């Protein structure tokens, strides 16, 4: 389905919430992402809100003012009287779009004075809340959609045959662990597991202990809105109607544990210990101005099979989304040194589109449900500066990264903080952002 532009994308629109008008703000009035927050007051309950500048608009409070009572927005507004986004996701695209237009009208600088005064009573500083996971995630699937990442990693393990024969025909993925999804800022404990040195005697026994190859993965996640019934599929031309919006994902990985365990069934304990999510879900409607063509396949590459091919998806299934990963070590923090950028990449470089990933997931009749999370896999580009994990960036530890303090990093050390950011910008439209996704490494538990 072709992305629709309307008054909510007007680059000249300003908000009466002044912080939303600051240049470089992730959350101008053109964005309006949804999230789940909890005030730090004793006994406070979780609620659904919308980010506007450095504030949160409490949607339950807006309901109490009668500002969301119009018939066109009532279904979506009622769905926001929850402690998760699942009911709003289940409502589907139409109600969500109506709610976005109504919120935009209320938050505009030229909104009626009565609307402004009523809404102002339900603005909360983001600094005064804790952000929670945006949805109750029943299932989490991680893909491997960046051909640059797949090729770089493949070369490390199979120099003569980096891409396996199925890669250009099928969106590769694995079933992740939903229970260990955590919101931004949650510390990540170094996991323990079985490892064996790659140069060790093939008959030698593995060891159990803390990973020595802890890594981040710079990814984008997208949430399912209205799902499909068990046994039914989702046509590629309808796939985006089943996507609510996107967030940042850090799929933490213990590379030495992963290397020992992944054959023959793929990732397991090397990835299931923690996956961090950013708290704000930027809707597909907000992303409409930044859609672009799907990745241009190299001459000679196979065309997608018919069930994965749709002309509109080829023309506008990509997303011009810049992604950035930074590291802050303990010594940098103590010295007042800013985080150092390790990589910048763009989501438009994925070999497979979001619609193709979702359609393939449901192609065997697998039932996707509101709040299910699908992630892209590491987003890397063609250049070394665009690599989305340390495994690629350091060539499996052979080419360490130098930090401003003189420290080296082959993989992550205890106390390191990883910060992911993402934003979209295009001439003629207001820049919008995804906020940040953070996590700091704690030492392993005693074994």
Buried (B, 14 or more C-beta within 10 A) or exposed (E): BEBEEEEBBBEEBBBBBEBBBEEEBBBBBBBBBBBBBBBEEEEEEBBBBBBBBBBBBBBBBBBBBEBBEEEBBBBBBBBBBBBBBBBBBBBBBEBBBBBBBBBBBBBBBEBEEEBBEBBEEBBBEBEEBBBBBBBBBBBBBBBBBBBBBBBBBBBBEEEEEBBEEEBBEBBBBBEBBBEBBBBBBBEBBBBBBBBBEEEEEEEEEBEEEBBBBBBBBBBBBBBBBBBBEEEEBBEBBBBBBBBBBBBBBBBBBBBBBBBBBBEEEBBBBBBBBBBBBBBBBBBBBBBBBBBBBBBEBEEEEEEBEEEBBBEBBBEBBBBBBBBBBBBBBBBBBEEEBEBBEBBBBBBBBBBBBBBBBBBBBBBEEBEBBBBBBBBBBBBBBEEEEBBBBBBBBBBBBEEBBEBEBEBEBBBBBBBBBBBBBBBBBBEEBBBBBBBBBBBBBEEBEEE
